[in-house]
Amino acid sequence: MFCLSLSQRLVRWILPPSPELLSISGNDNNTAIGIVAPELLDRIIDHLHNDRRTLLRLGLTSRKTLIRSRFHLFSELEFNKDHDGDNQFNMFLALLEAPWTSFTNAVESLHVKKLFYTGRSYKHLPNKNFPRILANLRNLKTLRLTSVSWPYIPPHIREFFLQTNIVNLQLDSVEFTNWPDKTDMVEIFFRLQSSIKSIALYNLRYYGGPTPNLSQHSSTFRHPIHLTSLDTCSLLLFKDVWDPLHANDLDITVESFHVRLLAMNQNDRAVYTPFFFKVLTTGRTVSSPYFH
């Protein structure tokens, strides 16, 4: 608490009286920032990581404080339907296409929640300049999709998601369906970027008929996969390609496995319970089972 109070007093001393003064001066040396060590500035900004108002002011104060402030302001972005996420995401895509955009270099995590469903008044306009979009997200490491339906995502936005050079992909409560020639899941796994090192699959759902048989696309799911999270609901969707008894070449590691109670009839339980048992007992690194 003392450190935070001290940081705020230092910021009030450093900040110019108004952004206009900075625009007139145009030089860091005309403010107190010019005499503050960069390491001290970084510590001050880090202490104020939750103070959005001050971080915004610091971004207008000096080039020396701009990059660090942007990191705390924009490193984790979430677009949520409950907070006007539809319009915000559209504006974000438009900014990604602008050649002058620079704040997006600070974005490391992108979370999209409850967007793209039908029956809404918004429309996601196609964005075609993928090289520029990807260049403006050069430091993006994590993409998380929560409570979305994959077939309802506009094609150009699906393309955007599939082309990002991320390290971690998280799919939480994502709905899938069967396309005329393949399933949505096949598209995702077939086009996984080589940069992806880990995947989280939680509460994945399938609708539009019985769970699809993925065995004809088994090669798509046989490359090495590190799962940071997996649950019984999601695992069922991959039963035809990740059954240890029928796939000796599996190279899948799991950090945490979530055992969730599923609504099943007696016949399904007789079939799927042995499958879950085989996965839990033969998996390479199922380290932390959780029960829900």
C-alpha positions in Angstrom: 0.0 0.0 0.0 2.9 2.3 0.8 4.6 1.5 -2.5 1.4 2.2 -4.4 0.9 5.6 -2.7 4.5 6.5 -3.3 4.1 5.6 -7.0 1.1 7.8 -7.3 2.9 10.8 -5.8 5.8 10.3 -8.1 3.4 10.1 -11.1 1.8 13.4 -10.1 5.2 14.9 -10.0 6.2 13.4 -13.3 3.0 14.1 -15.3 2.8 17.5 -17.0 -0.2 19.7 -16.1 -2.1 18.7 -19.3 -1.6 16.7 -22.5 -1.5 20.1 -24.3 1.7 21.0 -22.5 3.3 17.8 -23.8 2.2 18.5 -27.4 3.7 21.9 -27.1 7.0 20.7 -25.7 7.3 17.6 -27.8 10.3 16.5 -25.8 10.7 14.2 -22.8 13.5 16.3 -21.5 11.0 19.2 -20.9 9.3 17.1 -18.2 10.6 15.5 -15.0 10.5 12.2 -16.9 13.8 13.2 -18.5 15.6 12.9 -15.2 14.0 9.7 -13.9 15.8 6.4 -14.5 14.0 4.0 -16.9 14.1 1.2 -14.3 12.3 3.4 -11.8 9.7 4.4 -14.4 9.1 0.7 -15.1 8.6 -0.1 -11.4 6.2 2.9 -11.0 4.1 1.8 -14.0 4.1 -1.8 -12.8 2.8 -0.7 -9.4 0.0 1.1 -11.2 -1.0 -1.8 -13.4 -4.7 -1.6 -12.2 -5.0 2.2 -12.3 -6.3 2.6 -15.8 -6.8 6.4 -15.6 -3.2 7.0 -14.6 -1.9 4.5 -17.2 -3.8 6.4 -19.9 -2.3 9.7 -18.8 1.2 8.1 -18.7 0.7 7.0 -22.3 0.2 10.6 -23.3 3.1 11.9 -21.3 6.2 10.5 -22.8 7.6 8.0 -25.2 9.4 6.4 -22.3 6.2 5.6 -20.5 4.1 4.8 -23.5 5.2 1.2 -24.2 5.1 0.1 -20.6 1.7 1.7 -20.0 0.3 0.1 -23.2 1.4 -3.3 -22.0 -0.7 -3.1 -18.8 -3.6 -1.5 -20.8 -3.8 -3.8 -23.8 -1.8 -7.0 -23.1 -5.1 -8.9 -22.3 -8.1 -7.9 -24.4 -11.6 -9.4 -23.9 -14.6 -8.9 -26.1 -17.8 -9.9 -24.4 -21.3 -9.7 -25.7 -22.4 -8.5 -22.2 -20.2 -5.4 -22.6 -20.9 -4.3 -26.2 -18.3 -6.8 -27.4 -19.8 -7.0 -30.9 -19.2 -3.4 -31.8 -15.9 -3.3 -30.0 -14.6 -6.4 -31.8 -15.6 -4.8 -35.2 -13.6 -1.7 -34.3 -10.7 -3.8 -33.2 -10.6 -5.5 -36.5 -10.7 -2.2 -38.3 -7.8 -0.9 -36.2 -5.8 -4.1 -37.0 -6.1 -3.2 -40.7 -4.9 0.4 -40.3 -1.2 0.8 -41.3 -0.6 3.4 -38.5 -1.8 1.1 -35.7 0.9 0.4 -33.1 -0.9 -0.3 -29.7 -1.8 -3.8 -30.9 1.9 -4.8 -30.5 1.2 -4.9 -26.8 -1.6 -7.5 -27.2 -0.5 -10.9 -25.9 -3.9 -12.5 -25.1 -7.2 -12.2 -27.0 -10.4 -13.5 -25.4 -13.6 -13.7 -27.4 -16.8 -14.5 -25.5 -20.4 -15.0 -26.6 -20.0 -13.3 -30.0 -21.2 -14.3 -33.5 -24.6 -15.8 -32.7 -27.4 -15.2 -35.2 -30.4 -13.0 -34.5 -28.4 -9.9 -33.8 -28.4 -6.6 -35.5 -24.6 -6.3 -36.0 -22.6 -7.4 -39.0 -19.0 -8.3 -39.0 -17.6 -6.7 -42.2 -15.0 -8.8 -44.1 -11.4 -7.9 -43.5 -9.0 -9.1 -46.2 -5.6 -7.6 -45.4 -4.5 -10.6 -43.3 -0.7 -9.9 -43.7 -1.2 -6.4 -42.1 -3.6 -7.8 -39.4 -1.1 -10.5 -38.4 1.8 -8.0 -38.5 -0.1 -5.8 -36.0 -0.6 -8.8 -33.7 3.0 -9.9 -33.8 3.1 -10.5 -30.0 -0.2 -12.4 -29.6 0.4 -15.6 -27.7 -3.0 -16.8 -26.5 -6.4 -17.0 -28.2 -9.3 -18.0 -26.1 -12.8 -18.6 -27.5 -15.6 -19.0 -24.9 -19.3 -19.8 -25.4 -19.2 -19.4 -29.2 -20.6 -21.5 -32.0 -18.0 -22.3 -34.6 -20.3 -22.5 -37.6 -21.8 -19.0 -36.8 -18.4 -17.3 -36.8 -18.2 -15.4 -40.1 -15.8 -17.1 -42.6 -13.3 -14.2 -42.6 -13.1 -14.1 -38.8 -12.6 -17.9 -38.7 -9.8 -17.4 -41.2 -8.3 -14.7 -38.9 -8.4 -17.1 -35.9 -6.8 -19.9 -37.8 -3.9 -17.8 -39.2 -2.8 -16.2 -35.9 0.7 -17.3 -34.9 -0.3 -18.1 -31.3 1.3 -20.3 -28.7 -1.7 -21.3 -26.7 -5.2 -22.1 -28.0 -8.1 -22.3 -25.5 -11.6 -23.6 -26.5 -14.1 -23.3 -23.7 -17.8 -24.2 -24.2 -17.5 -24.0 -28.0 -20.2 -25.6 -30.1 -19.5 -27.6 -33.2 -21.6 -29.1 -35.9 -21.2 -31.3 -39.0 -20.4 -29.6 -42.3 -21.4 -31.3 -45.6 -18.0 -32.7 -46.1 -16.2 -32.5 -42.8 -16.6 -31.5 -39.2 -15.6 -28.1 -37.7 -13.1 -29.9 -35.4 -11.3 -31.3 -38.4 -10.8 -27.8 -39.8 -9.3 -26.5 -36.6 -6.9 -29.4 -36.0 -6.0 -29.7 -39.7 -4.9 -26.0 -39.7 -3.2 -25.8 -36.4 -0.3 -23.4 -36.7 3.1 -24.9 -36.0 3.6 -22.2 -33.4 0.9 -23.7 -31.1 2.5 -25.5 -28.1 -0.5 -26.1 -26.0 -4.3 -26.5 -26.3 -7.1 -26.4 -23.7 -10.4 -28.2 -24.5 -13.2 -27.7 -22.0 -16.9 -28.4 -22.2 -16.9 -28.7 -26.0 -20.3 -29.5 -27.4 -21.7 -31.0 -30.6 -25.2 -30.5 -32.0 -27.1 -31.4 -35.2 -27.2 -35.2 -34.8 -25.1 -38.0 -33.3 -21.5 -37.3 -32.4 -19.5 -37.6 -35.7 -17.1 -40.4 -36.4 -13.7 -38.8 -37.0 -11.9 -42.0 -37.8 -11.6 -41.1 -41.5 -9.6 -38.0 -40.5 -7.5 -39.8 -37.9 -4.2 -38.6 -39.3 -5.3 -35.0 -38.6 -5.4 -35.8 -34.8 -2.3 -37.9 -34.5 0.4 -35.2 -34.4 1.9 -34.4 -31.0 -0.5 -32.4 -28.8 0.0 -31.0 -25.3 -3.4 -30.4 -23.6 -3.3 -28.0 -20.6 -6.9 -28.9 -19.8 -9.3 -31.7 -21.0 -12.7 -32.9 -19.7 -14.9 -35.9 -20.2 -17.4 -33.9 -22.3 -14.7 -32.8 -24.8 -13.0 -36.1 -24.8 -16.1 -37.9 -26.0 -16.0 -35.9 -29.3 -12.5 -37.5 -30.0 -13.3 -41.0 -29.0 -12.8 -42.4 -32.5 -9.3 -41.0 -32.9 -7.9 -40.9 -29.3 -8.8 -44.4 -28.1 -5.6 -45.9 -26.8 -6.6 -49.4 -27.9 -7.0 -48.3 -31.5 -4.2 -45.8 -31.8 -0.8 -46.9 -30.7 1.0 -43.9 -32.2 -0.7 -41.3 -30.0 1.6 -38.6 -28.7 -0.8 -36.6 -26.4 0.0 -35.2 -22.9 -2.5 -33.8 -20.5 -1.9 -31.5 -17.6 -5.3 -31.6 -15.9 -8.2 -33.9 -16.6 -11.7 -32.8 -15.4 -14.1 -35.7 -14.7 -17.6 -34.2 -15.2 -20.9 -36.0 -14.7 -22.6 -36.5 -18.0 -26.3 -37.2 -18.7 -26.1 -40.7 -20.3 -28.4 -43.7 -20.6 -27.3 -47.1 -19.4 -26.0 -48.2 -22.8 -23.9 -45.1 -23.4 -22.5 -45.4 -19.9 -21.5 -49.0 -20.5 -19.6 -48.0 -23.7 -18.0 -44.7 -22.6 -17.0 -45.6 -19.0 -14.3 -48.1 -20.2 -13.1 -45.5 -22.7 -12.6 -42.9 -20.0 -10.8 -45.5 -17.9 -8.4 -46.4 -20.7 -7.5 -42.8 -21.3 -6.9 -42.1 -17.6 -4.8 -45.2 -17.1 -2.8 -45.1 -20.3 -2.4 -41.4 -20.9 1.2 -40.2 -20.8 1.0 -37.4 -18.3 -2.5 -37.0 -16.8 -1.3 -35.3 -13.8 -4.2 -33.6 -12.0 -7.7 -35.1 -12.3 -10.6 -32.9 -11.1 -14.2 -34.0 -10.4 -17.2 -31.8 -11.1 
